[in-house]
Amino acid sequence: MLRLDMHLSRGVVVLALGLATGLGFSRLAEAQVADPATVDFFEAKIRPVLVQHCYECHGPEETNGGLRLDSRPGWEQGGDSGPALVAGKPDESLLLAALRYDDPELQMPPDGKLSAAIIADFERWVAAGAADPRDANPAPRKPVWDLAAARQHWSYQLPKRPDLPPVVDQTWPTGPIDRFVLSRLEGSQLRPAAEAEREVLIRRLTFDLTGLPPTAEELAAFVRDESPDAYERLVERLLASPHFGERWGRHWLDVARYAESLTLRGFILGDAWRYRDYVVEAFNQDRSFDRIVREHIAGDLLPADDLHERQRQMIATTFLMLGNTNLEEQDKAQLQMDVVDEQLEVLGRAFLAQTIGCARCHDHKFDPIPTRDYYALAGILKNVQALEHANVSKWLEMPLPLPAAEEERLQAHEQAVANLEAKIKAQKARLTAQKQPTPTGPAVVAVDQLPGIVVDDTQAKKVGEWQLSQFTKSFVGDGYAHDQNQDKGRKTITFLPELPAAGKYEVRLAYTPGTNRATNVPVTVFSADGEFTVNVNQQLPPPLDGHFVTLGQYRFELNGQGFVIVGNDATDGHVIADAVQFIPVEQLAQAAKPAAEKPAKTYANAKTADDASERAAEELKQLEATMKQLVAKGPKRPTVISVREHGKLTETNVHIRGSVHNLGPVVPRGFLQVAQYGPAPELPADQSGRIELADWLAAPQNPLTARVFVNRAWHWLFGAGLVRTPDNFGTTGESPSHPELLDYLAVEFMEHDWSIKWLVRELVLSRSYRQSTAASAATNSADPDNRLFSRAERRRLEAECLRDAILACSGQLRREMGGPTIRPGTSSDYGYQTTDTRRSVYVPVLRNSIPELFEAFDFADPSVVTGSRNTSTVAPQALYIMNHPFVREQARETARGLLARSCADERERVEQAFELILGRPPRAAEQQLCQDFLAAAAAEGNAQNREELWTQLVHALFGSVDFRYVE
Amino acid sequence: MTRTVRTPDETSSKINEIPDMAPSSEHEASLPGISRRAMLRNSACGFGYLALAGLTASARGANPAAAPVPHFPPRAKRAIFLFMQGGPSHVDSFDYKPILDQEDGKMMPFDDARILANTGMRASSHRIMKPLWPFAQHGDCGRWVSELFPQMAQHVDDLCFVHSLHTEGVAHGPATLFLHCGSTNFIRPSMGSWIVYGLGTENENLPGFVSLGPSAGNGGPRNYGNAFLPSIYQGTAVGKAGEPASTFRNVTNGTLDVATQRRQLDFLQALNREQVKARAEDSELEAVINSYELAWRMQMNAPDVLDVSRESAETQQAYGLGDKATDDFGRKCLMARRLVESGVRYVQVTYGDSSANPAWDQHSNLPKHADHARAVDRPVAALLADLKQRGLLEDTLVWWGGEFGRTPYAQSNGTGRDHNPSGFTMWLAGGGVKPGFAYGATDEFGHTAVENKVHMHDLHATMLHLLGLDHLRLTYRYAGRDFRLTDVHGRVIHDLLV
């Protein structure tokens, strides 16, 4: 405000002087003010406007777009888009372009265009050299980026194998991990917690490694097993279980923002499950993590030893395309960049724990990631085709490589389809060639004789004058409409059906052909798939029953906009609109029956079709029916969601402030400089550079990748990572609590061939992992957040474990692995419900229909990378457990199972219930509570229904903290 | 209000308190002493707010989620958003452009937003289409309203019109997300989540943000989602678009009567206390026990809040209950009033459906607008009258509008209008906005905002301001940076404020 007052008052001073000192001076002042080359002109005409309209956002308070307009150096240096003014050249000055409001992307001031007079003043001022006395306030220069300084941050330094720290208590550690942990504890005068009890250990380990509870038998066997290697054998058994991949694969799916649909319109990603199965298999087969990384980024480009490997590698790249993208974005340049941005954000956070996305619009504010690096990476992914663009763009479904025999079978089938298609085409051509003006069906067809929904021209909404006619004696309903071959571009006729159900329909237009008709009638179908225009040649006879031509098959929604517009824009003859028919695709076969079979109202002078053309039409119908069968019964080519190299590389510019329409300098492809050790790789001229990107990510010289993964594993097993921000190793993330331990694990992980099972084994065999959750009061107060791992963390069962454990108790859990699980024929995910009782990892992850249990119990948001799930304790969870039918039904199943067991008495049955559900026998007080509950209910006359009583008891056990938590 | 910044040396337990900063936090962050994770985990919360506020003062200072203190005195304590999904036509309702009648049928060049986005082509030729409903002046302020909304027209002296809105996204998906979350494509928290994050709620037995009948389409749950904010800020959906209004999920038990279920719950709680007793004190487990009690209280109370049968026959009739055309939306509007009256901070009522071309999306057959207008006009007018009569309008912000407007010309020369994000009208009422006021203008045809333009970011900023929140300071640290509802944009339009 100060500045504003000062500048305004200066303007006032000039004016006041002019008034006070008489005519001569005033005239001089006026002359100067009128001369745009003078400072006075600037002071009178330009500065007040800048103060009033520009300083707020381009001054000392805010510097939007990096531009300051409160000094000459400010506009000389300019903002992100370059200099704001070119003195003497108004037409090259961005500021003037903005003021003129010519470019929709660049309009200033944002709340409305200034008057023409003001803009003219600016033009004159710039043309005359843009005199501006404001030399003060030079715009701050951007600091120079210093790579060496940037690498000071711990995570950008290469991990080094640390020396093992000395510890006082030599007996506690079983290996290096424990020494690192104990050393920190001893440094704080703390002791680790005691080892957890056996029944606690097996429950913890079984959930951690397989996501399932131990069975009562497994539990009993382990508790009884007194051999010294009982625990080690348990670990090996669980690591070898196929459920290991399901549990750990699901962890990775959180990171990969895995989902099987897009929020937009609930589109189903029908092949996404292949990626899920790939992940489960990779963890089960203990594929090297560096290999997994390479396959995720460039699997389709890597050499493969065999077909399975080739398939697998291609499927891995689905990872790149799982983003929850808004494919409806109409600006496709923007959409392409949005996809690249999402890919960078996800691979950055998943593999590197870096927030690369911040650098899309400006150099990263906190981390050493310049915008240049962002566009160097973007240059790689921008040269990879991710989508086919349309009104609503589409991801790529690429053929999955197949075994030779299967490929042959498919090719034979595809050849058969192609042959038949050719025959159909030939038959159609023959029909057309007969140039039969006479229809093959009845000349006049009543609307109610036709299948599907028919909108006659009389019901259609007309714009402009449409002549109703029955001149050509062959039509649907009450005659047809034509545009009189007049007022081209001014007339439309809209057919708006009332469709009885959502679904796919074949849309057909009826017209009466003739030589004076237009050959280029634009017919636009609006459907849930968007807007498509078909050009119809109305000089040719309509191929279907002599009335209709098909416009294609489209998806319609019940309340959606489904309609057909026939226009006459730029048409070269009469435009005819007789009727539009919408036939549900299921009814097409029926509709294909010759119309002649149906009773039809005919006009006396209507011509009948001649035999030859009727036969030809009949043959065509036969062929089409055969085709339908062939397609329905034949093998389907399996596809995979992937990306495509298109070989023609384009250069990528910096997008100033992230805008696709404001391009800065070209940036060569490359990686993050701060995490790039050794010489920059040569990127191929004929490929995007994904292989090199993958190599850089998975290189031992990448300071981040191994660290990030071992930290994730630690987080999944200990409830919190050594770095507690597992997706952010930048300067805004946390520092490691045990940096040497993190380095030790990273180095060893790489040396053990990036083996995930090796890593998990090391961690769970440590005494650090095997601690009890109980610690001394002193420990609790000295290490309240358990940053030193002075005890085990009590953890709640995640949504999937909760569901799987309930199903395991009720005996309803189905354990078959893999494969697609979305019901066939599902076209959108709205309202999708799963009743299947397979493991939770196979419950389709549909972004508009996340199962309620998952939603209530903090399932990972499948649109973003989630290395650490939220953990909330809120009433909706309690409400779910108390009232959702799923819990109650499974409690009933469980109760039935318990009641079917032969037990000496109800006390024994309660014991069995506790062992089944909580993995331990009841304590005395708990036994008493159960007996009291059963007795009280019995006293109220509920005893007759034991099943109901036991259902309530089991239901309560499902809700108890010992079920919902792992110690 | 304070923000806590963690020092690089995590174990030294240093906390720097920076005064006068917006609530901000690190998604995965923890704080020494009492961790944010532990805080969220350990706080037994109905829907998660008051329990946090009930923590010790120091803990509250350290925890952004527990600091529901506005940045400055609010003019509105709560808000109701009446979402007209699909984009109602402003030139047929509230933005009177007489020239459209005069030039009806003429071909004229316009910068059509869709054609511009698809092809970059400007000045494409389109046929002017006059408004289908005659306009007349209403109220003391003499505002022009068409016959589409005869009942809302009775309330123009309470309404504050913004005629110069413009937004981003030409298609429903992007524009709907932009309206709700301030971004066309990226995963961002919705406005209601931001508001509850900033202000908390007044009733722990109810969620702070309720979305009545949300659409599954065009962003679906993202439009009431918390994105990277803690999940307690998520909007609670009640029912879905196109279906009759229902109630909160899982607040009734389909099998057990109240006495039996209470006995079962007592048994469960006794087991829980027994199990917790066996361990060292753990506030998280206590929180679980408390969550069951809170759940029970909600189960006993929450359904009543949505039970409109408790309203008088006159009130029900005023909202149009019982009349087929207005019953559904009237019921939802009445629920909205009952919710805000009970302390819910942000209520959205959607008039729409889950199709790709929802409700007001009249690409053809513009007269269908009349059906939609009939369904919403009376309930909205009744809501305004009801809020006013109860003294609630003073501190309740009501917001009406769609994700964009419609073109003043016919689409593809047909019988409807295409989307128009370049200029359209919304109105506000109540809590701190000028009544009987109109701001900004589109060009003479009603196509593009030209005077006192208000971008959707600006409207967001202004509404946050009315609720006592500074859009520049309502930030959340996620993935390495501070996010805002208004991204790096937005201006408070002070001219709209009383």
Interface residues (C-beta under 8 A of the other chain):
Chain A: N64 P104 P110 D111 G112 K113 T263 L264 R265 G266 N324 T325 N326 E328 E329 Q330 D331 K332 L335 D338 E345 R349 T355 G357 C358 C361 H364 K365 F366 D367 K461 V463 G489 R490 K491 T492 T494 L496 T524 F526 A528 E557 L558 N559 G560 Q561 F563 I565 G567 D569 A720 R724 T725 P726 D727 N728 G730 T732 G733 E734 S735 S737 T773 A774 A775 A777 N780 P784 D785 R787 L788 R794 Y830 G831 R847 N848 I850 E852 D858 D861 S863 V864 G867 S868 N870 T871 S872 T873 V874 A875 P876 Q877 A878 L879 Y880 M882 N883 H884 P885 R888 R923 A925 E926 L929 F933 A936 A937 N942 Q952 L953 H955 A956 L957 G959 S960 V961 D962 R964 Y965
Chain B: R6 P8 D9 E10 T11 E26 H27 E28 A29 S30 P32 G33 I34 S35 R37 A38 L40 R41 N42 S43 A44 C45 G46 F47 G48 G105 M107 D111 R114 L116 A117 N118 R127 S164 G169 V170 A171 H172 G173 P174 L177 T184 N185 F186 I187 A216 G217 N218 G219 G220 P221 R222 G225 A227 F228 P230 S231 I232 T236 K240 G242 R249 N250 V251 T252 N253 G254 T255 L256 T260 Q261 R263 Q264 L265 F267 L268 A270 L271 N272 E274 Q275 V276 A278 R279 A280 D282 E284 L285 A287 V288 I289 S291 Y292 L294 A295 W296 M298 Q299 D353 S354 S355 A356 N357 P358 A359 D361 Q362 H363 S364 N365 A410 S412 N413 G414 T415 G416 V450 E451 N452 K453 V454 H455 R477 A479 G480 R481 V488 R491
